[in-house]
Amino acid sequence: MSYYYKVMTVRFKYDLAKDIENFFLVAKYSQQEFASPIRSRYEAQYGQELNTDKLRSFILAETKEQQLDLNSVTNQYQRDWDFVNDEFFKRCERLFNCALPSDEIIAYLTLCDRCGYNIKNNYFFISAKDNKPKLTTIHELWHFYTWHAFGQELQSLSPQDYYVLKEALTVIINHEFKDLLDGYDTGLGSHQEIRRKIENMWLLHKDLSAVIDEFKKSFFNYR
């Protein structure tokens, strides 16, 4: 297996317009397994419909009320991540046998308690109150690599099946990056059986292509 290490970096930023974008982005997701206290606070004031101007006012008020120094948080996330940046990307390129197309990924802070990502445009969102920012960053970047390495191969899966797979695959993070993490990737409650099976596949094969192939063959037998 051949690979090369492409110099990459993650840059943490705060941008109010992007924060608003994330609220709209995650609103498209199923709410079944996610409680969202901040969304509940927004709805208590403005109703269920999201509105850009109302979100702007809401976010600014929340930032003031919670006494969030977003510049300080951004700088702290950056300092913590910089210690593991190079080692993370080196390992990922070995594991996936590919590099991401962009030299830089932007991590936008958000006040929302749920976070989306945009692989096409090379950015993801991370909570401004995340107590495990390195874990979250690695988790989100794992999705980027999964898509770039196996996206074409997995187009036969339904969107829901791909969602389950890409989230369940993050169980591998706990084995391959445990010395870089500030937490443990637990996954969603409904994904635990699949995560255990993927974890066993990984420990047996230590090969992502083999895990993906096995998943595609047996997924419907155990989901």
N, C-alpha and C positions, 0 to 999 in steps of 0.2 A: 504494500500500500504506500503510495507516494503522497507527500503533502509538503507544503512550505508554510512558514509563519509570516503572515502579513501583519505589519504593524498597525494596530487599531487602538482606538480609545473610546471611552464613554465620557460624554461631557454632560454634567448636570446643570439644569437651568430652571428658572421660574419665569413664566410668561402668562399673564392673566388670560389672554386670548386662548392659549393652549389649555389652561385650566378649565375654561368654559367648554372648550371642545371635548375634553374628556368626559364631562358630565353628559353631554349628548351621546358620546360614543358608547359609554357603558349602559345608557338607557335602552339600547337596542338588545342587550343581553337578557336572558331569562333571570327572573328574580327568585326563582324557586329555592336556590341554595345560598342566597346571599341576603343578609340583613344589611341595610344601609341607613345607619342613624343620621348621617348628614343629609341624605335625600329626604328622610322623614322630616327633618327640621325645615328644609326648603319648602316641602309641601304644606307644612303647617302655616307657613307665611304666605305662600304664593299659589298654592294649589298644585295639582299633579302635572300640569303642562309646563315643560321647560321653556324658558324665554331668555334670550341672550342678555338683555338689559337687566332683567330681574336676577339672573345668575351673577352678573357682574356686581350688583349691589349686595347680593347675599354673600358672595365670596369675600368681598372687602370687609363686610361686617363680621363675618366669621373669623377672618384673619386678625382683626382688631380685638374681638372678644376673647379669642384663644391666646392672644399675645404672641402670635407666631412671628418670629424674625426669619423670613423666608431666605434672605441672603445668607444668614448664619447657617441655616439648615442645609442650603445648597452647598456651601463651602465645606461643611462637615461631611456630607455624603461624598463629595469629590475627594477629600483627603483620605477617607476610609477606603474608597474604591481604588484609588491610585496604587495602593499597596499590593493589590491582587490583579490589577488590569492585565499586565503582560502574561502572567502565568495562566490566567483564565483563558485568554484567547489562544495561547499555545496549545493547551490541553484540548480545547474545543476543536481546533483544526485537526488535531490527531484523531479525535474520536469520530468526527464527521467527515474527515478527508475533504474538507472544503473550507474556503474562506468566505466571509461576508463581502458583498460587493462594495460597500462603503468603507472608507477609512475611519469614519466617525459615526457613532450612534448617540443621539441626544436623549437624555432622560429628563423629561419635564416633570417637575413637582406639581402635585395637585392636592387640593383640599378634599377631594372626593375620597371615600373609603373603598372605592373600587377603581381599578385602573385598566385601561386598554392599551393597545399598541398599534402601530402602523408600520408594517414591515416594508412596504413599498417605498415609503418616505423616510425610513431609517430613524424612527423614534418610538419611544414608549413612555408611559406615565408611571410615576411612583408617588406614593402618598407622602405628603410633607410631615406626617406623624408616624412614619414607618420605623419600628424599632429593630428591624432586621433588613436594612437597605441593601447590604451585599447579597443576601439570599434572594431578595426580590429582583435585584439586577441580574443575577445569574439565571434565575427562573425565566425572566422575560427574554433574555438573550438566547436561552436554550430553545425557545419557540422560534426565534429568528433562524437559528442553525437548522432546526428540524425542517422548516419550510424550504430553505435554500438547498438542503441536501436531499430531501425526500419529497418535496412538494409535488413534482411532476408524477412521481411514482404513486402517490397517494390520492391523485385526483379521482380515482374510482370510488373512494369512500364518500359517503354523504357528509355534509358539513357537520352534523352532530357526531358522527363516528370519528371524523378527523379531530374534532374538539376533544373528545374523550381520549383519543390516542395521544395528542400532543400534551395534554395535561397529565396523563398517566406516565408518560415518558420522563417527566421531571423527577421521578423517584430515583433515577440514575444519578442525579446531582448529589444525593446524599453519600454516594459511594466514591464518586470521582473528584469531588471538590470539597470534601468535608473539612479539610485543613484551611480552606479559604472562606468558609461560611461563617455567618454570625447567627445561625439558627438551623432549623431542620425543616425540609420541605415535606409537609404532611399531606398535601393534596385534598381533594374534596371527599366528603363522606361517601358519596355514591361510587367513587372510583377506587375504593380501597382494594377490592378483590382483583381488579385489573392491574393495579399498581403492584400487588404482591406477585402476580404472575409475570409481569414485565421485569420486576426485580429478579425473580428466579431465572428468567431467560437471560438477563444481563450477566448474572454471576456465572451462568453456564457457558455462554458464548463469548462475552466481552466484545461483542461485535454488533453495532447498531443495525447494520443491514440484515443480519440474522434475526435480530429482535423484531424488526419491522416485518420481515417475511413471515415469521411465526405468528405475529399479531394478526396479519391479514388473513392467514389460514384459519386461525382458531377463534378469532374475536367473537363471532356470533355464537360460539358454543358456551361462552362464559360471561357474556355481558348481562 
